[in-house]
Amino acid sequence: MTSTAIAQRDPHAARRLAGCVAALVIAWPMLALSEFKPWALFGSGNLAVIGGFLAGFFPPDGSAAFLALLFKATLETLAMATAGTALALLIGAPLGFVTTRALSISRIGPGPGRVQAGIVRQAARWLLMVLRAIPEIVWALLFVRALGLGPAAGVLALAITYGGMLGKVYAEILESTDTRPARALLESGSGRLSALCYGLLPNTAQELASYTVYRWECAVRASVVMGFVGAGGLGQLMDQSMKMLNGGEASSILLVFLALVLLADLLSNALRRLLA
């Protein structure tokens, strides 16, 4: 074997191969338990059924009466997603601020309140875990029972679950950047809010804004799903169309949904350019 071939050999090839084999060994029983059988789609008669189902989606419904309903449902979905994300921001941002270890004054050195600060920070972490542990669809079912049908249930469901998600990710983003400027500000006597604004936010504003817009995009999708349990919006209209086997209406709803996702991408890019 030549020296060139030896030099080009991956020194970690055996480790990578072992990792791939281990992943396959773990994934195979998981696929079996989930009854993952994609070849069933190509069974006798299944392709014809799928083709007939998809053919019913064309052409999309463009009648004036349905477009009026679609416009109202779209506004409800946008309102639900935006209001839910705004409330989630009010919940997640303070909790993320509290749980960010880089902003902990007690970590600088021994002093009064060190134990209390650790307890508060851990309690905030547990609260974030509880908030994001329960899916928004479960909260939506609960609030539909309490408040009745309508988007209000979806707003509260999004606020609770997404508040936990935003708080956790905000803290991780703030701690993943260079924390030395914030530490220097804290050691010089600045408060935690000043250390956040001048030490951490300048390097993380783009990522924080991008993730917030992404969560709003996820909230739009979740709003559609929660509509199936009575939270209003595009999901409830889609549920009605599918129950009536009206593929044209469902196709129009899907086109509007794709437009909303495109809007979220454009908004995210615009914010990143603005904060660059």
Summary of the structure (lengths in Angstrom):
residues: 276
radius of gyration: 24.9
end to end distance: 51.8
largest distance: 76.3
contacts: 846
relative contact order: 0.13
helix: 83%
strand: 0%
